Amino acid sequence: MKTVNVGIIGLGNVGKAVLEAILANGELIAKRAGVALAVKGVCDVDENALAAVDEKKCPVKTASADDLIGDETIDVIVELIGGISPAKEIILKALKNKKHVVTANKALLSQHGKEILKAAAENGVSVNFEASVGGAIPVIRALRESFIGNNFAVVYGILNGTTNFILTTMARTGCTFDEALVIAQAKGVAERNPELDISGKDSAHKLAILALLGFGVHVAPDDIFTEGISGIGPQDIEYASRWGYSIKLLAIAKDTPGGLQLRVHPTLLPSAHLLSDVRDVDNAIFLKGDLVGESLLSGKGAGGRPTSSSVIGDIVDIAARIAFSGSADGKPRNFEYAPDRKLSRIESLNMSYYLRFSVIDKPGVLAGISSVLAENNISIASVTQDERKEGETVPVMILTHEAEEGSLRKAIEKINKLDFISDRTVVIRMEEEV
């Protein structure tokens, strides 16, 4: 049985889990795949992380990535340090040295994936990145292999476990966003600095990768319309539930006559939809293809052990091709196959909206709001004002019929300047037919 040698760069939660899984389950992997994996070396700048690795099971322990990249006996470099630099330089150097690469680096791939994939093709080696989106969920493999014959109408995803946990906690307990964030941090679900997650930027990185695989478009995360969840209040979740909806931070890629929509934002989803049942730290990707129809892939979207499952799957994929075809470059992949595809502007979006106005309770408030909406061709489907405290601030909730985003923005900008508005208006987009 052929043995393929692996070098792991980065011994954080995922890197450590990958190493432990290969050592613990190596015999099982070999029986199933017909090829053995051997961790020839590990790299980390943390001396304690290196010291914890058994030299008898892993002969090379180093603080320099070059030691593994330059080792002629290593076939696959596994980059798990994250971030842009030095990860980018490490991966490009490995590819130039004819090393196959496995990475879980969503930020790097979303911004520099085109350059990395080009370097892999030029050097006749592979880059696998299943764990970059959805942790243990095999969505990358599904898009580029199982579903390769499909034209996709939509690819929607709950792609961030931290924000899904926060929204689930708010729905379950009625607590505020800030209170739910504290709970998430106490449980280790949210980082000390959670900005990347709660801002929606993490989901935008992942959506950029899904857009490349599902629609053949290379787009930078900064070009994806992105809103986070910090403005969501418990009353929004409560009223959404009353009306038969849940609120999720959704990453959306939708093929429309006006172009490809790419956006990340809090979304009202019908409670009966499959994505509404995705709770806590779980992730899910919902796809609709012309052949496969509707499909939902769900599971653990983060964590060392779940993510290591996808990383090992990528390693075995390369190892098997090396073992049985003598090369791992036997699958040429044209990811960016629609570079001129038109992207839809967020201002041209047409959909229904949930609006929460913070108003000073006095006569004429609803008339003032509705007149501005009407001026901008926005019709009201439903209005709710449960609280009445004359002279004090109360919430007014409105559901609109389908309207143009640009018109809604003009209306909200004008309404927010009215003297009876006491706080910024909360706007949540609604997806009726996901």
C-alpha positions as CSV (number, residue, x, y, z in Angstrom):
1,M,0.0,0.0,0.0
2,K,1.4,3.4,-1.0
3,T,2.0,6.0,1.8
4,V,1.5,9.7,1.1
5,N,3.4,12.0,3.4
6,V,1.7,15.1,4.9
7,G,3.1,18.3,6.4
8,I,0.8,20.3,8.7
9,I,1.4,24.0,9.1
10,G,-0.5,25.4,12.1
11,L,-1.3,23.5,15.3
12,G,-4.3,25.4,16.5
13,N,-7.7,23.7,17.2
14,V,-8.1,22.5,13.7
15,G,-4.4,21.6,13.0
16,K,-4.2,19.6,16.3
17,A,-7.5,17.8,15.5
18,V,-6.2,16.9,12.0
19,L,-3.0,15.5,13.5
20,E,-4.8,13.5,16.2
21,A,-7.4,12.1,13.8
22,I,-4.8,10.9,11.3
23,L,-2.8,9.2,14.1
24,A,-5.9,7.7,15.7
25,N,-7.8,6.8,12.6
26,G,-5.0,6.1,10.2
27,E,-5.6,2.4,9.9
28,L,-9.3,3.0,9.2
29,I,-8.5,5.6,6.6
30,A,-6.0,3.2,4.9
31,K,-8.6,0.4,4.8
32,R,-11.2,2.6,3.3
33,A,-9.1,4.6,0.9
34,G,-6.5,2.0,0.0
35,V,-3.7,4.6,0.7
36,A,-1.9,5.3,4.0
37,L,-1.3,8.8,5.4
38,A,1.8,9.7,7.3
39,V,2.3,13.0,9.0
40,K,6.0,13.6,8.2
41,G,6.2,17.0,9.9
42,V,4.4,19.8,11.7
43,C,5.1,23.5,11.9
44,D,4.0,26.1,14.5
45,V,5.6,29.2,16.0
46,D,4.3,28.1,19.4
47,E,7.0,26.0,21.1
48,N,4.5,24.4,23.5
49,A,2.3,23.2,20.6
50,L,5.3,21.6,19.0
51,A,6.5,20.0,22.3
52,A,3.1,18.3,22.7
53,V,3.6,16.3,19.5
54,D,5.1,12.8,19.9
55,E,8.4,12.7,17.9
56,K,8.0,9.0,17.4
57,K,4.8,9.6,15.4
58,C,5.9,12.8,13.7
59,P,9.7,13.0,13.0
60,V,9.9,16.7,12.0
61,K,8.8,19.5,14.3
62,T,9.7,23.0,13.2
63,A,8.9,26.7,13.6
64,S,9.7,27.3,9.9
65,A,7.3,26.4,7.1
66,D,10.2,26.3,4.7
67,D,11.4,23.1,6.4
68,L,8.3,21.3,5.3
69,I,7.9,23.0,1.9
70,G,11.5,22.1,1.1
71,D,11.2,18.5,2.2
72,E,11.2,16.4,-1.0
73,T,9.4,13.5,0.8
74,I,6.3,15.5,1.7
75,D,3.5,15.3,-0.9
76,V,0.8,17.4,0.7
77,I,1.1,20.7,2.6
78,V,-1.9,21.4,4.9
79,E,-2.2,25.1,5.7
80,L,-4.2,25.8,8.9
81,I,-2.8,29.0,10.3
82,G,-5.5,31.2,8.8
83,G,-5.4,34.9,7.8
84,I,-3.9,36.4,4.7
85,S,-0.2,36.7,5.5
86,P,2.0,34.6,5.8
87,A,-0.6,32.0,4.7
88,K,-0.7,33.3,1.2
89,E,3.1,33.3,0.8
90,I,3.3,29.8,2.3
91,I,0.7,28.3,0.0
92,L,2.2,29.9,-3.2
93,K,5.7,28.7,-2.2
94,A,4.4,25.2,-1.6
95,L,2.6,25.2,-5.0
96,K,5.8,26.4,-6.8
97,N,7.6,23.5,-5.1
98,K,5.1,21.1,-6.6
99,K,3.4,20.4,-3.3
100,H,-0.3,19.8,-3.3
101,V,-2.2,22.0,-0.8
102,V,-5.1,21.5,1.5
103,T,-6.4,24.6,3.3
104,A,-9.4,25.8,5.3
105,N,-8.6,29.5,4.8
106,K,-11.8,31.2,3.7
107,A,-10.5,34.7,4.1
108,L,-7.5,34.0,1.8
109,L,-9.4,32.0,-0.8
110,S,-12.2,34.7,-1.0
111,Q,-9.6,37.4,-1.7
112,H,-6.8,35.7,-3.5
113,G,-8.3,32.4,-4.6
114,K,-7.9,33.3,-8.3
115,E,-4.2,33.7,-7.9
116,I,-3.8,30.6,-5.8
117,L,-5.8,28.4,-8.2
118,K,-3.8,29.8,-11.2
119,A,-0.5,28.9,-9.4
120,A,-1.8,25.4,-8.8
121,A,-2.7,24.9,-12.4
122,E,0.6,26.3,-13.6
123,N,2.5,23.9,-11.4
124,G,0.4,20.8,-12.1
125,V,-0.8,20.4,-8.5
126,S,-4.0,20.5,-6.6
127,V,-5.6,22.9,-4.0
128,N,-8.4,21.4,-2.0
129,F,-10.5,23.6,0.4
130,E,-13.6,21.8,1.5
131,A,-13.3,23.1,5.1
132,S,-13.3,26.7,4.0
133,V,-17.1,26.8,3.9
134,G,-19.4,25.0,6.3
135,G,-16.8,23.2,8.4
136,A,-17.8,19.5,8.2
137,I,-20.5,20.1,5.6
138,P,-19.3,18.7,2.2
139,V,-20.7,21.6,0.1
140,I,-17.5,22.2,-1.9
141,R,-17.4,18.6,-3.1
142,A,-21.1,18.7,-3.8
143,L,-20.9,21.8,-6.0
144,R,-17.8,20.7,-8.0
145,E,-18.6,17.0,-8.2
146,S,-22.0,15.7,-7.2
147,F,-23.9,18.7,-8.6
148,I,-21.6,19.7,-11.4
149,G,-24.3,19.2,-14.1
150,N,-26.7,21.7,-12.5
151,N,-27.5,25.3,-13.3
152,F,-28.3,26.8,-9.9
153,A,-31.1,29.2,-9.3
154,V,-30.2,29.9,-5.7
155,V,-27.5,29.0,-3.2
156,Y,-28.4,30.2,0.3
157,G,-26.5,29.5,3.5
158,I,-26.4,29.9,7.2
159,L,-22.7,30.0,7.2
160,N,-21.7,31.3,10.6
161,G,-22.2,29.4,13.8
162,T,-21.7,32.4,16.2
163,T,-24.4,34.5,14.7
164,N,-26.8,31.5,14.4
165,F,-26.2,30.7,18.1
166,I,-26.9,34.4,19.1
167,L,-30.1,34.5,17.1
168,T,-31.2,31.1,18.4
169,T,-30.5,32.3,22.0
170,M,-32.5,35.5,21.5
171,A,-35.4,33.5,20.1
172,R,-35.3,31.0,22.9
173,T,-34.9,33.3,25.8
174,G,-36.1,36.7,24.7
175,C,-32.8,38.3,25.6
176,T,-31.1,41.2,23.9
177,F,-28.4,40.9,21.3
178,D,-25.7,42.1,23.8
179,E,-26.9,39.5,26.4
180,A,-26.8,36.7,23.8
181,L,-23.3,37.7,22.8
182,V,-22.1,37.5,26.4
183,I,-23.6,34.0,26.6
184,A,-21.9,33.0,23.3
185,Q,-18.6,34.2,24.5
186,A,-19.0,32.4,27.9
187,K,-19.6,29.2,26.0
188,G,-16.7,29.7,23.7
189,V,-19.0,30.1,20.7
190,A,-18.0,33.7,20.1
191,E,-14.5,35.2,19.9
192,R,-13.4,37.9,22.4
193,N,-13.6,40.2,19.4
194,P,-16.6,38.9,17.5
195,E,-16.7,41.6,14.8
196,L,-15.8,39.4,11.9
197,D,-18.8,37.1,12.7
198,I,-21.5,39.5,13.9
199,S,-20.8,42.0,11.0
200,G,-21.5,39.3,8.4
201,K,-18.0,39.6,6.9
202,D,-17.2,35.9,7.7
203,S,-20.3,34.8,5.9
204,A,-19.4,37.1,3.0
205,H,-16.0,35.4,2.7
206,K,-17.7,32.1,2.4
207,L,-20.3,33.4,0.0
208,A,-17.6,34.6,-2.3
209,I,-16.3,31.0,-2.5
210,L,-19.8,29.6,-3.1
211,A,-20.3,32.1,-5.9
212,L,-17.2,31.0,-7.6
213,L,-18.1,27.3,-7.4
214,G,-21.8,27.6,-8.0
215,F,-21.9,30.4,-10.6
216,G,-18.4,30.7,-12.0
217,V,-17.9,34.3,-10.8
218,H,-14.9,35.6,-8.9
219,V,-16.0,38.4,-6.6
220,A,-14.2,40.1,-3.7
221,P,-15.9,39.9,-0.3
222,D,-15.9,43.7,-0.2
223,D,-18.1,43.8,-3.3
224,I,-20.8,41.7,-1.6
225,F,-23.5,43.7,0.1
226,T,-23.1,42.8,3.8
227,E,-25.1,43.7,7.0
228,G,-24.6,42.2,10.4
229,I,-27.0,41.3,13.2
230,S,-26.2,43.7,16.0
231,G,-29.2,45.9,15.2
232,I,-31.7,43.0,15.7
233,G,-33.8,43.3,18.9
234,P,-35.8,40.7,20.8
235,Q,-39.0,42.4,19.7
236,D,-38.0,41.8,16.0
237,I,-37.7,38.1,16.6
238,E,-40.9,38.0,18.6
239,Y,-43.0,39.7,15.9
240,A,-41.4,37.7,13.2
241,S,-42.5,34.6,15.0
242,R,-46.0,35.9,15.4
243,W,-46.2,36.4,11.6
244,G,-44.8,33.0,10.9
245,Y,-41.1,33.8,10.3
246,S,-37.7,33.3,11.8
247,I,-34.7,35.6,11.5
248,K,-31.5,34.2,10.2
249,L,-28.2,35.8,9.0
250,L,-28.4,34.5,5.4
251,A,-25.8,34.5,2.7
252,I,-27.6,34.6,-0.6
253,A,-26.6,33.9,-4.2
254,K,-29.5,34.2,-6.5
255,D,-29.6,34.1,-10.3
256,T,-32.1,36.7,-11.6
257,P,-32.9,38.3,-14.9
258,G,-31.3,41.4,-13.6
259,G,-28.0,39.6,-12.8
260,L,-26.5,37.6,-10.0
261,Q,-27.5,38.8,-6.5
262,L,-24.8,38.3,-3.9
263,R,-25.7,39.6,-0.4
264,V,-25.4,38.8,3.3
265,H,-27.9,40.2,5.8
266,P,-30.5,39.3,8.5
267,T,-33.4,37.8,6.7
268,L,-37.0,36.9,7.6
269,L,-37.6,33.3,6.4
270,P,-40.9,31.4,6.6
271,S,-40.9,29.3,9.7
272,A,-41.8,26.3,7.5
273,H,-38.6,26.5,5.5
274,L,-35.9,24.0,6.1
275,L,-33.3,26.7,7.0
276,S,-35.5,28.0,9.8
277,D,-34.9,24.8,11.7
278,V,-31.1,25.2,11.7
279,R,-30.3,26.3,15.3
280,D,-27.4,27.0,17.6
281,V,-24.0,26.7,16.1
282,D,-25.1,24.5,13.2
283,N,-24.6,25.7,9.6
284,A,-26.6,24.8,6.5
285,I,-26.5,25.4,2.7
286,F,-29.7,25.3,0.7
287,L,-29.4,24.8,-3.1
288,K,-31.9,24.8,-5.9
289,G,-30.6,23.3,-9.2
290,D,-32.4,22.5,-12.4
291,L,-31.5,18.8,-12.1
292,V,-31.2,18.1,-8.4
293,G,-34.1,20.3,-7.3
294,E,-34.0,21.5,-3.7
295,S,-31.3,20.1,-1.5
296,L,-30.2,21.0,2.1
297,L,-26.7,20.2,3.4
298,S,-26.4,20.8,7.2
299,G,-24.1,20.0,10.0
300,K,-21.4,21.5,12.3
301,G,-20.0,24.5,10.6
302,A,-17.0,25.0,12.9
303,G,-14.9,23.5,15.6
304,G,-11.6,21.5,15.5
305,R,-13.0,18.0,15.1
306,P,-15.8,18.7,12.6
307,T,-13.5,20.9,10.5
308,S,-10.7,18.3,10.6
309,S,-13.2,15.8,9.0
310,S,-13.3,17.9,5.9
311,V,-9.6,18.6,5.9
312,I,-8.8,14.9,6.1
313,G,-11.3,14.2,3.3
314,D,-9.4,16.6,1.1
315,I,-6.0,15.0,2.0
316,V,-7.4,11.5,1.2
317,D,-8.8,12.8,-2.1
318,I,-5.3,14.0,-3.2
319,A,-3.6,11.0,-1.7
320,A,-5.8,8.5,-3.6
321,R,-5.1,10.2,-6.9
322,I,-1.4,10.1,-6.2
323,A,-1.6,6.4,-5.3
324,F,-3.7,5.2,-8.2
325,S,-3.0,7.6,-11.0
326,G,0.5,8.6,-10.1
327,S,-0.6,12.2,-10.0
328,A,-3.1,14.4,-8.2
329,D,-3.6,16.8,-11.0
330,G,-5.8,14.5,-13.0
331,K,-8.9,16.7,-12.3
332,P,-8.6,20.0,-14.2
333,R,-11.1,22.3,-12.8
334,N,-12.3,25.5,-14.4
335,F,-13.8,27.4,-11.4
336,E,-14.2,30.8,-13.0
337,Y,-16.2,29.9,-16.0
338,A,-18.5,33.0,-16.2
339,P,-16.2,35.9,-15.6
340,D,-18.4,38.4,-17.5
341,R,-21.6,37.5,-15.6
342,K,-23.5,40.6,-14.6
343,L,-23.9,41.3,-10.9
344,S,-27.1,42.8,-9.6
345,R,-26.9,46.1,-7.7
346,I,-28.5,46.0,-4.2
347,E,-30.5,49.1,-5.1
348,S,-32.4,47.2,-7.8
349,L,-33.5,44.5,-5.4
350,N,-37.2,43.9,-5.3
351,M,-38.7,42.2,-2.2
352,S,-40.8,42.6,0.9
353,Y,-39.5,44.2,4.0
354,Y,-40.0,44.2,7.8
355,L,-39.6,47.7,9.3
356,R,-39.5,48.6,13.0
357,F,-39.8,52.3,13.7
358,S,-39.1,53.7,17.2
359,V,-41.6,56.5,17.5
360,I,-42.9,59.0,20.0
361,D,-46.5,58.0,20.6
362,K,-48.7,60.9,19.4
363,P,-51.4,61.4,16.9
364,G,-50.4,61.4,13.2
365,V,-47.4,59.1,13.5
366,L,-48.7,56.3,11.3
367,A,-50.1,58.8,8.8
368,G,-46.6,60.5,8.6
369,I,-44.8,57.2,8.0
370,S,-47.3,55.8,5.5
371,S,-47.3,59.0,3.5
372,V,-43.6,58.9,3.0
373,L,-43.7,55.2,2.1
374,A,-46.5,55.9,-0.4
375,E,-44.5,58.7,-2.0
376,N,-41.8,56.1,-2.7
377,N,-44.2,53.5,-4.2
378,I,-44.1,51.3,-1.1
379,S,-47.4,49.8,0.0
380,I,-48.1,48.4,3.5
381,A,-49.2,44.8,4.0
382,S,-49.5,44.8,7.8
383,V,-49.1,47.2,10.7
384,T,-48.7,46.4,14.4
385,Q,-48.4,48.7,17.4
386,D,-49.2,46.8,20.6
387,E,-47.7,49.3,23.0
388,R,-49.5,52.7,23.7
389,K,-47.6,55.1,25.9
390,E,-48.6,58.6,24.9
391,G,-45.6,60.9,24.7
392,E,-43.1,58.0,25.1
393,T,-41.1,56.0,22.6
394,V,-42.9,52.8,21.3
395,P,-42.2,50.4,18.5
396,V,-44.3,50.3,15.3
397,M,-43.8,47.3,13.1
398,I,-44.7,47.3,9.4
399,L,-44.6,44.6,6.7
400,T,-44.4,45.9,3.2
401,H,-45.5,44.5,-0.1
402,E,-42.7,44.0,-2.6
403,A,-40.7,47.2,-3.2
404,E,-37.5,48.3,-4.7
405,E,-34.6,48.6,-2.3
406,G,-33.5,52.0,-3.7
407,S,-36.9,53.4,-3.1
408,L,-37.1,52.0,0.4
409,R,-33.8,53.5,1.3
410,K,-34.9,56.9,0.2
411,A,-38.1,56.5,2.2
412,I,-36.3,55.4,5.4
413,E,-33.8,58.2,5.1
414,K,-36.6,60.7,5.0
415,I,-38.6,59.0,7.8
416,N,-35.6,58.9,10.1
417,K,-35.5,62.7,10.0
418,L,-39.1,63.1,11.1
419,D,-39.4,64.7,14.6
420,F,-41.3,61.8,16.1
421,I,-38.7,59.2,15.2
422,S,-36.4,58.6,18.2
423,D,-34.0,55.9,16.9
424,R,-32.8,54.5,13.6
425,T,-35.3,52.3,11.8
426,V,-34.6,48.6,11.7
427,V,-35.0,47.1,8.2
428,I,-35.0,43.4,7.6
429,R,-35.4,41.9,4.2
430,M,-37.9,39.0,3.6
431,E,-37.4,35.9,1.5
432,E,-40.8,34.5,0.8
433,E,-39.8,31.9,-1.9
434,V,-36.4,30.5,-0.9
